[in-house]
């Protein structure tokens, strides 16, 4: 274990960028420059952190020099560092797409600063070393995400935002109560110390339910299909790629701290229900955003089962695949709606003729989401099925879930892309300027390219597996050395 300020510097970067975006909020060009160049710099710093952790081992920052059992600490293990890289990449790619779609009014009201506040909370949640500060970071990202959800102020956004924030506030109350009861029973909230004493059933129930709601695991997942269709697609792309992953990683880190192993079973049952509800829910949807939201519920089910069966390498692959594929698909959905003026994909038609590049992007992202070879989704689902080989029911369930996802994606392709338009294609009334179209192409294209690169070979995506496999518990590995440099 190495004591260094690098994790704290990586964490502080999105906060600095958020402050700069707020300070220059009325100067659009300056904000765009800060957002884009700052995003590139943050991604480079996150990648450097991941490489340093891979080469040298877990890195720890103790704020103010306090011992991590009493003060605020940030711990970057391989899995946490990989998740920060993923967050930085998603933030940059979706930020480019948002630049293409935001109008002047939306940019003037601090949108970019809010996204970096969200990134600040997400990064803190990935790197924190204790339960209470995990709660703090959850609140940072919740506040930012709620403002982003209602940014624009339409009635639909406000209605969806109320559903989103109400259920997430309930989750926060359960989380805080769980923290309080945990401290009352154990006298600590440090992950390292909790690994030694364990969390009793009372607070464990509150924590598991809170994290299941954050991750959108059935029966606590219905806020997602209710709220996601309301917000702009570039905002939902950011949410779907990152926010549920924070809940999933919290479950992975804390489930091993619990005294009673029954909670693994509870999460596993929730994962099974998520695959079933998400799979059958997406089949009946005509609204493209709701379909993708139900698909997210299904994909989270795979992750939940992998966590319950203690398969961190599989969890890592599933998380990366879903973040890239689903984030990209929401961006594609936004372009489909812009080109056709429709939200019902069955009414779109003719998109393959209108935009061949968008058609290819949809095909790659949808194939990876469904788990078709040779995509990253195939490697992730193959590893998942291999881990379930001695559980035939789960194997069948996994295949059914993938088949349902494939059916939904093929239906979208046939009706929205392949079906000829009933009217001659006229001039695109919502056409983007050349500069904005370039930003959209780079943002969406970077997610497709990243997915293709990770899909090219098991050797290429093996570092993702290694980051997951290196996870030996809730930061317990960080306690194996006490020697400071």
MIDREN-944091 format. One record per atom (N, C-alpha, C, O): residue in one letter; x, y, z. Coordinates in steps of 0.05 Angstrom, whole numbers, plus 5000, padded with zeros to 4 digits. Example, Ala and Ser with C-alpha at 12.3 -4.5 7.8 and 13.67 -1.06 7.14 Angstrom:
<recs>
A526448865156A524649105156A526449345156A528549345169S525749555142S527349795143S525850015157S526850235161
</recs>
This chain:
<recs>
X501749765000X500050005000X501850255000X503750265015X501150444984X502750684981X501150934989X498850964981X502251095006X500951345015X501751564996X504151634993X499851684983X500351884963X497952064961X495751994969X498352304949X496152494945X494752454918X492852594912X495652264902X494552234875X491552174875X490152304859X490451994892X487551954891X486052214897X483952264885X487052374917X485652624923X485752824901X483852974896X488052824886X488253014864X486352934841X485053114829X486052674836X484152584816X481352654824X479752734807X480752624850X478052694860X477552994858X475353074851X479553154865X479153444865X478853564838X477653784835X479853434817X479753554790X476953624780X476553844771X474953434782X472353514773X471053734789X469453894779X471753754815X470753974831X471854244822X470454444819X474454254816X475754494805X474454574778X473854804773X473954374761X472754424735X469854524739X468954704724X468454414758X465654514763X465754804772X464154964763X467554874790X467755154799X468455344776X467355564775X470255264759X470955424736X468555464717X468055684707X467055244713X464655264695X462555454708X461255604693X462255434734X460355614747X461255904746X459656094742X463955944749X465056214750X464656354723X464256594721X464856204701X464656324674X462056234660X461856214636X459956184676X457456074666X456256234643X455056124625X456656504644X455356674623X457156704598X456356834579X459456574598X461256594575X461456314563X463056154571X459756264544X459355994533X461955874523X462555644529X463356024507X465855914495X467855844516X469255634513X468156004537X470055944558X469155684572X470855514578X466555664578X465555424592X466055174575X466854964585X465555194549X465954974531X468954884531X469554654531X470655084530X473555024530X474454894556X475854704556X473555004579X474154894605X473154604607X474454424616X470654574598X469354304601X470854094584X471353874594X471454164559X472653964541X475553914548X476453684550X477154124550X479954094556X480353984584X482153814589X478754074603X478853974630X478153674631X479353524646X476153604615X475353314614X477553144603X478052924613X479053234583X481353084572X483453064594X484652844597X484053284608X486053274629X485253084651X486952934662X482753094659X481852914681X482052624672X482852454688X481352564648X481552284638X484452194638X485051964646X486352374631X489152304631X490152254660X491652064665X489152414679X489952374707X488752114718X490151964732X486252054710X485051804720X486551564708X486951364722X487251574682X488751354670X491451314683X492351094687X492751544690X495351524704X495051394731X496651224739X492851464746X492351334772X491951034769X493050884784X490350954748X489850674744X492450524738X492950304748X494150644721X496750514715X498550494739X499950294743X498550704755X500250704779X499250484799X500950344811X496650464802X495550264821X496149984810X496849804826X495849944784X496449684773X499349604776X500049374782X501149804774X504049744776X505049724804X506849564810X503949894822X505149924849X503349814871X504349764893X500749794866X498949694887X497149914897X497150144886X495449854916X493450034927X494650294937X496750294950X493350524930X494250784938X492250914957X489850884954X493351044978X491651154999X492451455003X494751525004X490351615006X490751895015X489251935041X486851875043X490752025062X489552085088X489352385091X491452515094X487052495089X486652785089X487452905116X486552805137X489153105115X490053235140X492053065156X492753145178X492852845145X494752675160X493452505182X494852365196X490752505183X489452345203X489552055195X489451985172X489651875216X489451585210X486851525197X484751645204X486851345178X484351285162X482151175179X479851185171X482751065203X480650965220X478951185233X476751145243X480051435233X478751655246X478251895227X476252035230X479951935208X479652155190X478452075163X477451855160X478552255144X477552205117X479752095100X481952215098X479251865088X481351735072X480151665045X477751615042X481851665025X481151574998X482951344990X485451374993X481851124981X483350884975X482850814946X480550774938X484950794930X484650714902X485850434898X488250404896X484050234898X484949964890X484549944860X483650134847X485149704849X484949684820X482049724809X481649854789X480149614824X477349634814X476449924816X475250034798X476950064839X476150334842X477550514821X476150694810X480150474816X481550644797X480350594769X480150784753X479750344762X478550294736X475850434733X475150534712X474250434754X471650564753X471950864750X470350994737X474050984762X474551274758X475251334729X474351534717X476851164716X477451194688X474951174671X474551344653X473250984677X470750954663X469051204666X467851304647X468851314691X467251554696X468351794681X466851944669X471051824680X472252044666X471752024636X471152224623X471951784625X471451744596X468551804589X467951944570X466651694605X463851744600X463152034602X461752144585X464252174622X463752454626X464652614601X463252794592X467052544591X468052694567X466352634542X465652824528X465752374537X464252304513X461452424514X460552534494X460052394536X457352494538X457452804538X455652934527X459552924550X459753214549X459953324521X458853524515X461453184504X461653264476X458853254463X458153444448X457453044467X454753024456X452853234467X451253344452X453153294493X451453504505X452053774492X450253934488X454553834487X455254084474X453854114447X453054334439X453453884434X452053894408X449153954410X447954064391X447853874432X444953894434X443954124452X441754214449X445654224470X444754434488X444254694473X445754774456X442054834481X441655094470X443055304487X444155234509X443055554479X444555754493X443455794522X445055834540X440855774525X439655814551X440555594570X441255644593X440555344561X441255114578X444255134586X444955084609X445955214567X448755244574X449155474593X450955464611X447555684591X447855914609X447255844638X448255964656X445455654642X444655584669X446155344680X445055164692X448755354676X450655194691X450554894687X451254734704X449654804663X449454524658X452154384661X452254174675X454254484649X456754344649X457954334678X459154134685X457654544693X458554534721X457154324737X458354194754X454554294732X453054084746X453953804739X454053634756X454653764714X455653494707X458253434720X458753204728X459953634724X462453584738X462053554768X463553414782X459953684779X459253624807X458353334810X459053204830X456853244791X455952964791X458452784789X458652584804X460352844771X462752684769X464352694795X465652494802X464352914809X465752944835X464552744855X466052604869X461952734856X460652544874X461052254867X461552084884X460952194841X461451924832X464251834838X464651604848X466252004833X469051934838X469451894868X470851704876X468352064885X468652034914X467451774923X468551634940X465151694912X463951434919X465651204911X465750994925X467051224889X468851004880X471350984897X472550764899X472251204910X474851204923X474651214954X476651194967X472251254965X472051294994X472751045009X472550814999X473651075034X474550855050X472850795074X473550635091X470550935077X468850885100X465850925092X465251045072X464150825109X461250815102X460051085103X458351155086X460751255123X459451515125X460151695102X458451825091X462751695094X463451865071X462251755045X461851915027X461751495044X460251395021X457451525020X456551594999X456251555043X453651685045X453851975035X452152075020X455952115044X456352395036X456652415005X455352594993X458152234994X458552244964X455952174950X455352284929X454351994961X451751934950X450052184949X448652234930X450152344970X448552584971X449452794951X447852944939X452052814948X453153004928X452152934900X451253114885X452352684893X451452604866X448352614864X447352664842X446952564886X444052574885X443052864880X441352904863X444253054894X443453334890X444053424861X442353554848X446453354852X447153434825X445353304804X444453434785X444753044808X443152904789X440253004789X438953014768X439253084812X436553184812X436353454797X434453494782X438253624801X438253884786X438453834756X437153964740X440153644749X440453574720X437853444709X437153494686X436553294726X434053164717X431953374710X430453334690X431753584725X429653784720X430754024705X429354224701X433254014696X434454234681X432954284655X432954104638X431754514652X430054574629X427354644638X425954814626X426454524661X423954614674X421354544661X419354664667X421354344643X418754264630X417154114651X418154004670X414554104646X412753964665X413453664666X413353544688X414153544644X414853264643X417453214660X417653024674X419353394658X421853374673X421253394703X422353244719X419553584710X419053624739X417553384750X418153304773X415753264735X414253034744X416152794747X416152654768X417852754727X419852534729X421852584751X422652394765X422652834754X424552904775X423552854803X424952774820X420952914807X419752864833X419752564840X420352494863X419152394821X419252104826X422152024832X422651864850X423952134817X426752064820X427852144848X428951984862X427352394855X428452494880X427052374905X428352334925X424452324903X422952214926X424051944934X424651894957X424251764914X425251494920X428151494929X428951344946X429751674916X432551684924X432951814951X434851744965X431151994959X431252094987X430551885007X431751875029X428651715000X427951485018X430451305021X431051215043X431751254999X434251105000X436351235017X437751095033X436551495016X438551645032X437851625062X439651595078X435351645068X434551615096X435251335107X436251305129X434651135091X435350855099X438450825102X439350705121X439850945084X442850935085X443851065110X445550955124X442851315116X443851455140X443151305165X444751285184X440651195166X439851045190X441650795193X442350715215X442250665170X443950435171X446750505181X447950355196X447850735173X450450825182X450350875213X452150785227X448251005222X447951055251X447850805267X449150785288X446250615259X445950365273X448550205272X449250065291X449850215249X452450075247X454450185267X455850025280X454550445269X456450565288X455750505316X457450455333X453150495322X452250435349X452950145357X453650095380X452849965338X453449685344X456449625343X457449455358X457949755326X460749685321X462749885331X465149825335X461950145333X463750355341X465650445318X467550595324X465050375294X466650455271X465050455246X463050315244X465950605226X464750605199X466850555178X466250565154X469350505187X471550445168X471150175155X470549975169X471350155129X471049905115X473049695126X472349465130X475449775131X477549585141X476749475168X476949225172X475849635186X475149545213X472449385212X472149195227X470549475195X468049335193X468449055182X466948865188X470549015165X471048755155X471848555177X471648315174X472848655199X473748485221X471448425240X471348205252X469548615244X467448565264X464748495251X463148355263X464248585227X461748525213X459448705221X459448815243X457648745202X455248915207X452848735214X452248555199X451548775237X449248605244X446848645226X446848825209X444848475230X442648465211X440948715209X440048785187X440448855232X438849095231X439849305212X438449365192X442149415217X443249605198X443849485170X443749625150X444549225170X445049095144X442649115126X442949165102X440249065137X437849075121X437449355108X436749375085X437849555124X437549835114X439549895092X438850015072X442049815096X444149865077X443649725051X443949835029X442949465052X442449305028X440149425012X440249454988X437949495026X435649605012X436349875000X435449934977X437850035014X438650295003X440350264978X439850404958X442250084978X443950044955X442449904932X443049964909X440549734938X438949604917X437249814903X436949804879X436250014918X434750224906X436550404888X435750484866X438850464898X440750624883X441550484857X441850614836X441950224859X442850064835X440549994817X440949904795X438050034826X435649974811X435249674808X435049564786X435249534831X434749244831X431849204840X430949314859X430449034825X427648974831X427548844859X429248674865X425648914876X423149074871X423449374875X421449514879X425849474875X426349754881X427349904856X428850094858X426449814832X427549914807X425550074791X426350184770X423150104799X421150224781X421350524778X419950644761X422950654795X423450934791X424850994765X424551204753X426450794755X428050844731X426250874706X426551074692X424550674700X422750714676X420850954679X419951064659X420251024704X418451254708X419751524704X418451714696X422351544710X423651804709X425451844685X425752074676X426651634674X428651674653X427451794627X428851944614X424951724619X423951844595X423552144596X423052274576X423652264620X422952544623X425352734617X424852954607X427752644622X430152824619X431252804591X430652624576X432953004584X434352984558X436052734555X437052634576X436352634531X437752374528X440652394536X441752204546X441952624532X444752644539X445052634570X447152544580X443052734584X443152714614X442752424622X444152324640X440752294610X440252014617X442551834609X443051634622X443951904588X446251744580X448351744603X449551544609X448651974615X450552004638X449551844662X451051704675X446951864668X445751724691X445951424687X446851284705X445151324664X445051034660X447850914660X448150684668X449751064651X452450964649X453850954676X455550784681X453151144694X454751174719X453151134745X454151004763X450751244747X449451254773X448750974784X449250924808X447550804767X446950534777X449550384784X449450204801X451750454771X454250314776X455350384804X456750224817X454750624813X455550704840X454050524861X455350434880X451550474856X450050294874X451050014873X451249874893X451749924849X452849654846X455549624860X455949424873X457249824857X459849804870X459549814900X461049694915X457649974910X457149984939X456249714949X457049634971X454549574934X453749304942X456149114942X456348954961X457849134922X460148964921X462049004945X463048814956X462449264952X464249324974X463149255001X464649185019X460549285005X459449255032X458248985038X457948915061X457448835017X456148575022X457948385038X456948235055X460548395033X462448235048X462848325077X464148175092X461848555084X462048655112X459848555130X460048575154X457848435119X455448355134X455848095149X457147915138X454848075173X455147835189X453647595178X454447365180X451247655167X449547445158X449647415127X449247615113X450247175118X450447135089X447747125074X447647095050X445547145089X442947145077X442547375057X440947365039X444147595062X443847825044X444847775016X444047904997X446747585014X447547504987X445147374972X444747424948X443647214987X441247084975X439147294967X437947284946X438747494985X436847704980X437547854954X435847894937X440047924952X440948064927X440647884903X439947974881X441347624906X441047444883X438247424874X437747414849X436347404892X433547394885X432647644871X431247644851X433647874881X433048134868X434148134840X432848244822X436548024836X437648004809X436047844790X435647914767X435047614800X433347444783X430847594775X430047594751X429547724794X427147874788X427648104769X426048164752X430048224772X430748444754X430948354725X430048494707X432248124721X432448024693X429747964682X429148024659X427947844698X425347774688X423648024683X422548054661X423548204702X421948454699X423048624676X421448724659X425648664676X426848824655X426448704627X425948854608X426848444625X426648314599X423748334587X423448404564X421848254604X419048264594X417948544592X416148604576X419048724609X418149004608X418949144583X417449304572X421349084573X422349224549X420849144524X420549294505X419848884524X418548784500X415948934494X415248974471X414649024515X412049164511X412149464507X410149594506X414549574505X414849864504X415149964475X416549844459X413650174470X414050314444X415750564447X417050644428X415650684470X417450914476X420250814479X420850654496X422050924462X424750824461X426250854487X427750684496X425851084500X427251134526X426250934547X427950834563X423650884549X422650694569X423750414563X424350264581X423850344537X424950084531X427850064541X428649864553X429450264536X432250264545X432450264575X434250144587X430550394589X430550394618X429950114629X431250024647X427949984617X427349704626X429749524620X430349344635X431049574597X433449414591X435649454612X437049264619X435849694622X437849744644X437149584669X438949484682X434549564675X433749404698X434649114694X435648984713X434249014670X435148734664X438148704667X439048514679X439648894656X442548864657X443648894685X445548754692X442349064701X443149084729X442648814744X444148744762X440648664735X440148404746X442448214743X443148064762X443748214720X446148054715X448348134735X449647964747X448748394738X450848494756X450248404785X452048324800X447648434793X446948364820X447448074826X448348004848X446747894808X447247614812X450247554814X451047394830X451847684797X454747644798X455847734825X457647614835X454847964835X455648054862X454847854883X456447784901X452347754882X451447564902X453047314902X453347184923X454047224879X455646984877X458547034878X460246864873X459347284886X462047364891X463847304866X465847164868X463147424844X464647414819X465447694810X464347794791X467447814824X468048094818X469148134790X468748354779X470647944779X471647974752X469347994732X469448154713X467347834736X464947844718X463448114722X462548234703X463348194747X462048454753X463348684738X462048854726X466048684738X467548894725X466948904695X466449114683X466948664682X466348654653X463448744647X463048904628X461548654663X458848734659X458449034662X456949154647X459649154682X459349434687X460549594664X459149784655X462849534655X464149684633X462449654608X461949854594X461549414602X459949374577X457349534579X456649664559X455949514601X453449654603X453749954603X452150094590X455850054616X456250344616X456650454588X455550654581X458350324573X458950414546X456550374527X455850554512X455450124528X453250064509X450750224515X449550344496X449950234540X447450374546X447750674544X445950814535X450050784553X450551064550X450451144520X449251344513X451750984503X451751034475X448951014463X448151174445X447350814472X444650774461X442851004468X441151084452X443151124491X441451354498X442251594480X440551754472X444851624473X445651834455X444451774427X443551964413X444451524419X443251454393X440251514394X439151614374X438951444416X436051504418X435551804415X433551874402X437251964426X436852254423X437052344394X435552514385X438952224380X439252294351X436852194335X435952324317X435851954342X433551844328X431152024332X429652084313X430752124356X428552304362X428952574347X426952684337X431352674347X431852924333X431352904303X430153094291X432152684291X431852654262X428952614254X428152694232X427352484271X424652414263X422452574277X420152594268X423152704300X421152844316X419252654330X417152744340X419952404333X418252204346X419652084370X422152064371X418152004391X419251854413X418551564412X419751394425X416451494397X415651214392X417251104369X417051204346X418950914374X420750814353X419250684330X420350674308X416750594334X415250474313X414250684293X413450614271X414350934300X413551144282X415851284269X415451474253X418351194273X420651344263X421151274233X420751454217X421951034227X422250944200X424251094183X424551344186X425650944166X427451064146X430051174157X431451324142X430851104181X433351214192X435851104179X437851244178X435750864169X438050744156X438750904131X441150944124X436751004117X437251164093X438051444100X439751564087X436951554121X437551824129X440251854142X441652044137X441051654158X443651674172X444951394175X444551264195X446451314155X447851054156X449751034180X449950814192X451151244186X453051234209X451651184235X452551024251X449251304239X447751254263X446750964264X446650844285X446150864241X445250584239X447450394248X446850204264X449850434239X452050264247X452650294277X453250104291X452450544287X452950584316X450850424332X451550294352X448350444324X446250294338X446749994337X446449864357X447549894314X448049604311X450249514329X449949304342X452449654331X454649574348X453849574377X454349384392X452649794386X451949834414X449749624422X449949514443X447749584405X445649394411X446649114412X445848954429X448549044394X449648774394X451248724419X451048504431X452648914429X454248884454X452348864478X452848704496X450249014477X448249004500X446948734501X446548624523X446348614478X445048354477X446948124481X446147904486X449548184479X451547974483X452247804458X452947574461X452047924435X452747784410X455747784406X457047984412X456847554396X459747554389X460247724365X458447754348X462547854363X464847834382X465048074399X467348174404X462848184409X462948434424X463848394453X464048164463X464348614467X465048594496X462748474511X463148324531X460248534503X457948414516X457948114515X457147974534X458948004493X459147714490X461147604511X460547404524X463447724513X465447634533X464347644561X464747474577X462847874567X461747904593X459647694599X459647574620X457847654580X455647454584X456847174584X455847004599X458847114569X460146854569X461346794596X461046584607X462846994607X463946954634X461746924655X462046764673X459547074651X457347044670X456146764669X455646644690X455646674645X454446404642X456346184652X455545994663X458946224647X460946034657X460946024687X461245804699X460646254700X460546254729X458046124740X457946044763X455946114724X453345994732X453045704722X450945594724X455245584713X455045324700X453845114718X452544924708X454245134744X453144924762X450345004772X449244884790X449145214760X446445294767X444745324742X444545544731X443645104732X442245104707X440045314704X439545424683X438645364727X436445564725X437545834718X436345974702X439845914730X440946174724X442046184695X441846394682X443045964685X443945954657X441646004638X441846164620X439445864643X437045894627X436046184629X435246314609X435946284654X435046564658X436746764643X435746944630X439446724644X441246904630X440746894600X440847104586X440346664589X439746634560X437146764552X436946894532X435146734569X432546854564X432747154565X431647294547X434247264584X434647554586X436047664561X435247874551X438047524552X439547614528X437747594504X437847774486X436147384502X434347354479X432247584478X431547684457X431247654502X429247874503X430548134495X429348294480X432948184504X434348434496X434848434466X434448634453X435748204455X436148184426X433548234411X433648374390X431348114420X428848154407X428048454406X427248564386X428448594429X427748874430X429449044411X428449214398X432048984411X433949134394X433349084364X433449274348X432848834357X432148774329X429548904321X429349004298X427648914339X425149044332X425549344327X424349454309X427249474343X427849754338X429149784311X428449964296X431049614305X432449634279X430549604256X430549754237X428849394257X427049344235X424949564231X424349634208X423949674252X421749874250X422850164246X421650314232X425050224260X425950504259X428150544237X428250764225X429750344232X431950374213X431350254186X431550394166X430749994186X430449854161X427849914146X427849924121X425649964161X423150024147X423350284131X424250484142X422450274106X422550524090X420650734101X418550674111X421450984097X419751204106X417251214089X417451174064X414951274101X412451294086X412351554070X410751574051X413951744076X414051994062X416852044051X418751944063X417152184029X419852254019X421452404040X420352574054X423952334041X425652464061X426152754053X427252814032X425252934070X425653224065X428053324079X429653174091X428353584079X430653714093X430253674123X428053704134X432353624137X432253584166X431853854180X433554024180X429453884191X428754144203X430254184229X430654414238X431153964242X432653984267X435653944262X437153864280X436554014238X439253964231X441254114249X440754354254X443353984257X445354114273X447354264255X447654194232X448554464266X450654604251X453054404247X453154204261X454754474229X457054294223X458754244248X459554024254X459154454263X460754434288X459354254308X460654084320X456754294312X455354134332X455153844323X455353664339X454753804297X454653524287X457353384292X457353154298X459453534288X462153414293X462453344322X463553124328X461553514340X461753444369X460153194375X461053024390X457753174364X456052944369X457452694358X457452484371X458452714334X459752474322X462152384338X462652144342X463752574348X466152504364X465252384391X466352174400X463252504404X462352394430X461252114427X462051934442X459352074409X458151814405X460151614393X460251384402X461751714374X463651534361X465751434381X466651204378X466551604400X468651514419X467551284436X469151104443X465051284443X463851064459X463750814442X464350594452X463050834416X462950604399X465750494395X466250254396X467750674390X470550584386X471550444411X472950244409X471050554434X471950434459X470750154462X472149964470X468250124456X466949864458X468149664438X468549434444X468649754413X469749584393X472649504401X473349274398X474149694412X476949634420X476949424442X478549234442X475149454462X475049254483X473848984474X474348784486X472448994451X471248744440X473248594422X472648364415X475448724416X477148604395X478448344403X479048174386X478948304429X480348064438X480148044468X479948244482X480047794478X480147754507X482647874520X482647954543X484847884504X487348004514X486948304520X487948404539X485448434502X485048724505X483248784529X483848974544X481148634533X479348684556X480248544581X478848564602X482448394580X483348254604X484048444627X483548374650X485148694623X485548874645X483048934661X483148974685X480748934648X478248974662X477748744681X476948774704X478148494670X477848254687X479748264711X479048204734X482248344705X484248344726X483548544748X483948494772X482448774740X481648974760X479448864778X479548904803X477548714766X475548584783X476648354799X475948334823X478248194787X479347964802X481148044825X481347894845X482448284823X484148374844X482548464869X483748504890X479948494866X478248574888X478048334907X476748134900X479148354931X479048134950X477248194974X477148034993X475848404972X474048474994X473748774996X474748924978X472348875016X471749165018X474249325027X474349425049X476149345009X478649485015X480349355037X482049485049X479849095042X481348955062X484348945054X486048965071X484848925028X487548905018X489149155025X491549155027X487749385030X489049635037X490149625065X491749795073X489349425081X490249415109X492549215112X493449165135X493549095091X495548885093X498348995098X500048855107X498749255092X501349385097X500949635112X499049785107X502649695131X502449935147X504950105144X505250305159X506750025127X509350175124X508950405106X508050375083X509650645115X509450885099X512150925084X514250855095X512051045060X514551095045X516151305059X518351375049
</recs>
